[in-house]
Amino acid sequence: MKEGYHQTQFVTGLEGASSPDHFFIITAHNPFGEVAPDEKNDEKNALLLEAIQASKWRCFPITGQCEDHAEAGFGVVCSRAEAIALGKQFRQDAIYEICDDQVVLVDCQETEADEMVGTWSKLQAPTL
């Protein structure tokens, strides 16, 4: 999977609350890695939020960032199968799974093996 996925840090919108022990990070930005205009990314992320809320999964805002690039998304508490299906629905190459402080990159097409990225405690960025 793309090297940039391994250099991402995350800013959460938990406002002082701790993150769940197990959740997934999903965005609808830049489907299949194709850069889309901000307005289109915002529109797709709004649809993603609607899908998450319709499923009644717990979620919270998360922005993934690396170097000069950032993508808004959501931390979602759901099953792995549900998270992959959501990633596929919003045309994502990959999503992140966070479990017991481990951050794992998960291929939405399920053709590549999971890849360890690092620890959640170290990949949380202080600010945007």
C-alpha contacts under 8 A as a table, 3 or more apart, distances in Angstrom:
res1	aa1	res2	aa2	distance
1	M	5	Y	7.43
1	M	107	D	7.69
1	M	112	E	7.80
2	K	5	Y	5.76
2	K	6	H	7.68
3	E	6	H	5.46
3	E	7	Q	7.10
4	G	7	Q	5.21
4	G	8	T	6.65
4	G	66	C	7.34
5	Y	8	T	5.66
5	Y	105	L	7.65
6	H	117	V	5.49
7	Q	66	C	6.10
8	T	64	G	5.93
8	T	65	Q	5.29
8	T	66	C	4.88
8	T	123	L	7.42
9	Q	64	G	5.63
9	Q	65	Q	5.34
9	Q	66	C	6.31
9	Q	123	L	4.84
9	Q	124	Q	5.61
9	Q	125	A	5.52
10	F	62	I	6.45
10	F	63	T	5.57
10	F	64	G	4.57
10	F	65	Q	6.22
10	F	123	L	6.13
10	F	124	Q	4.72
10	F	125	A	5.33
11	V	62	I	5.52
11	V	63	T	5.17
11	V	64	G	6.57
11	V	65	Q	7.93
11	V	124	Q	5.85
11	V	125	A	5.37
11	V	126	P	6.75
11	V	127	T	6.42
11	V	128	L	6.82
12	T	15	E	7.86
12	T	60	F	7.40
12	T	61	P	5.82
12	T	62	I	4.32
12	T	63	T	6.48
12	T	124	Q	7.71
13	G	60	F	6.15
13	G	61	P	4.88
13	G	62	I	5.98
14	L	17	A	5.22
14	L	18	S	6.89
14	L	19	S	7.16
14	L	60	F	6.54
14	L	61	P	7.36
20	P	23	F	6.49
20	P	77	V	7.76
21	D	98	I	7.30
21	D	99	C	5.63
21	D	100	D	5.44
21	D	101	D	7.22
22	H	77	V	6.89
22	H	97	E	7.49
22	H	98	I	5.44
22	H	99	C	4.35
22	H	100	D	6.62
23	F	75	G	6.22
23	F	76	V	5.42
23	F	77	V	4.62
23	F	78	C	6.71
23	F	97	E	6.04
23	F	98	I	5.35
23	F	99	C	6.69
24	F	74	F	7.96
24	F	75	G	5.47
24	F	76	V	5.16
24	F	77	V	6.49
24	F	78	C	7.51
24	F	80	R	7.86
24	F	83	A	6.64
24	F	95	I	6.96
24	F	96	Y	5.47
24	F	97	E	4.46
24	F	98	I	5.92
25	I	62	I	7.36
25	I	73	G	6.84
25	I	74	F	5.57
25	I	75	G	4.56
25	I	76	V	6.27
25	I	95	I	5.88
25	I	96	Y	5.01
25	I	97	E	6.48
25	I	98	I	7.80
26	I	73	G	5.54
26	I	74	F	5.49
26	I	75	G	6.60
26	I	76	V	7.31
26	I	83	A	7.61
26	I	86	L	7.84
26	I	87	G	6.49
26	I	95	I	5.50
26	I	96	Y	7.01
27	T	45	N	6.57
27	T	48	L	7.50
27	T	71	E	7.14
27	T	72	A	6.35
27	T	73	G	4.08
27	T	74	F	6.36
27	T	87	G	7.63
27	T	90	F	7.84
27	T	92	Q	7.64
27	T	95	I	7.84
28	A	31	P	6.54
28	A	41	N	6.69
28	A	44	K	5.53
28	A	45	N	5.04
28	A	48	L	6.44
28	A	73	G	6.95
28	A	87	G	7.78
28	A	90	F	5.42
28	A	91	R	7.35
28	A	92	Q	6.92
29	H	36	A	7.35
29	H	41	N	4.79
29	H	42	D	7.58
29	H	44	K	6.85
29	H	45	N	6.70
29	H	71	E	6.26
29	H	72	A	7.30
29	H	73	G	7.83
30	N	33	G	5.25
30	N	34	E	5.09
30	N	35	V	4.90
30	N	36	A	5.23
30	N	41	N	6.58
30	N	92	Q	7.88
31	P	34	E	5.72
31	P	35	V	7.61
31	P	36	A	7.78
31	P	90	F	6.83
31	P	91	R	4.97
31	P	92	Q	5.37
31	P	93	D	7.64
32	F	91	R	5.73
32	F	92	Q	5.21
32	F	93	D	5.36
33	G	92	Q	7.52
33	G	93	D	7.16
36	A	40	K	6.30
36	A	41	N	6.30
37	P	40	K	5.37
37	P	41	N	6.32
38	D	41	N	5.04
38	D	42	D	6.04
39	E	42	D	5.14
39	E	43	E	6.15
40	K	43	E	5.01
40	K	44	K	6.15
41	N	44	K	5.15
41	N	45	N	6.07
42	D	45	N	5.10
42	D	46	A	6.16
43	E	46	A	5.16
43	E	47	L	6.47
44	K	47	L	5.07
44	K	48	L	6.22
44	K	90	F	7.77
45	N	48	L	4.83
45	N	49	L	6.18
45	N	72	A	7.66
45	N	73	G	6.87
46	A	49	L	5.10
46	A	50	E	6.29
47	L	50	E	5.00
47	L	51	A	6.27
48	L	51	A	5.11
48	L	52	I	6.25
48	L	90	F	7.35
49	L	52	I	5.05
49	L	53	Q	6.07
49	L	74	F	7.84
50	E	53	Q	5.14
50	E	54	A	5.98
51	A	54	A	5.10
51	A	55	S	6.34
52	I	55	S	5.25
52	I	56	K	6.41
52	I	57	W	5.91
52	I	58	R	7.97
52	I	59	C	7.46
52	I	76	V	7.69
53	Q	56	K	4.86
53	Q	57	W	6.25
53	Q	58	R	7.86
54	A	57	W	7.94
57	W	76	V	6.61
57	W	77	V	5.87
57	W	78	C	6.21
58	R	76	V	5.93
58	R	77	V	5.35
58	R	78	C	7.78
59	C	74	F	6.19
59	C	75	G	5.28
59	C	76	V	4.49
59	C	77	V	6.30
60	F	74	F	5.44
60	F	75	G	5.20
60	F	76	V	6.89
61	P	72	A	7.34
61	P	73	G	5.98
61	P	74	F	4.51
61	P	75	G	6.17
62	I	72	A	6.06
62	I	73	G	5.20
62	I	74	F	4.94
62	I	75	G	6.01
63	T	70	A	6.53
63	T	71	E	5.48
63	T	72	A	4.22
63	T	73	G	5.66
63	T	74	F	7.55
64	G	70	A	5.56
64	G	71	E	5.29
64	G	72	A	6.40
64	G	73	G	7.45
65	Q	68	D	7.52
65	Q	69	H	5.62
65	Q	70	A	4.13
65	Q	71	E	6.40
65	Q	128	L	7.78
66	C	69	H	5.46
66	C	70	A	6.48
76	V	83	A	7.78
78	C	82	E	6.27
78	C	83	A	6.46
79	S	82	E	5.16
79	S	83	A	6.20
80	R	83	A	5.07
80	R	84	I	6.15
81	A	84	I	5.23
81	A	85	A	6.12
82	E	85	A	5.08
82	E	86	L	6.16
83	A	86	L	5.06
83	A	87	G	6.18
83	A	95	I	7.89
84	I	87	G	4.97
84	I	88	K	6.14
84	I	95	I	7.37
84	I	106	V	8.00
84	I	108	C	5.38
85	A	88	K	5.04
85	A	89	Q	6.05
85	A	108	C	7.61
86	L	89	Q	4.95
86	L	90	F	6.29
87	G	90	F	5.30
87	G	91	R	6.12
87	G	92	Q	5.12
87	G	93	D	7.55
87	G	94	A	6.93
87	G	95	I	6.57
87	G	108	C	6.06
88	K	91	R	4.88
88	K	92	Q	5.80
88	K	93	D	7.75
88	K	108	C	5.90
88	K	109	Q	7.27
89	Q	92	Q	7.79
92	Q	95	I	7.28
92	Q	108	C	6.68
93	D	107	D	6.17
93	D	108	C	5.58
93	D	109	Q	7.02
94	A	105	L	6.63
94	A	106	V	5.40
94	A	107	D	4.46
94	A	108	C	4.90
94	A	109	Q	7.85
95	I	105	L	6.01
95	I	106	V	5.33
95	I	107	D	6.73
95	I	108	C	6.78
96	Y	103	V	6.52
96	Y	104	V	5.55
96	Y	105	L	4.69
96	Y	106	V	5.81
97	E	102	Q	7.95
97	E	103	V	5.78
97	E	104	V	5.09
97	E	105	L	6.40
97	E	106	V	6.80
98	I	101	D	6.36
98	I	102	Q	5.54
98	I	103	V	4.68
98	I	104	V	6.39
98	I	120	W	7.00
99	C	102	Q	5.34
99	C	103	V	6.84
101	D	119	T	5.27
101	D	120	W	4.80
101	D	121	S	6.34
102	Q	116	M	7.51
102	Q	117	V	7.79
102	Q	118	G	6.10
102	Q	119	T	4.58
102	Q	120	W	5.77
103	V	116	M	6.18
103	V	117	V	5.45
103	V	118	G	5.35
103	V	119	T	5.46
103	V	120	W	5.77
104	V	114	D	6.42
104	V	115	E	5.54
104	V	116	M	4.52
104	V	117	V	5.50
104	V	118	G	7.40
105	L	114	D	5.62
105	L	115	E	5.04
105	L	116	M	6.25
105	L	117	V	6.49
106	V	110	E	7.67
106	V	113	A	7.43
106	V	114	D	5.00
106	V	115	E	6.87
107	D	110	E	5.17
107	D	111	T	6.81
107	D	112	E	5.93
107	D	113	A	7.16
107	D	114	D	6.67
109	Q	112	E	7.70
110	E	113	A	7.43
118	G	122	K	7.39
118	G	123	L	7.05
119	T	122	K	5.45
119	T	123	L	6.21
120	W	123	L	5.08
120	W	124	Q	6.27
121	S	124	Q	6.05
122	K	125	A	7.98
125	A	128	L	7.44
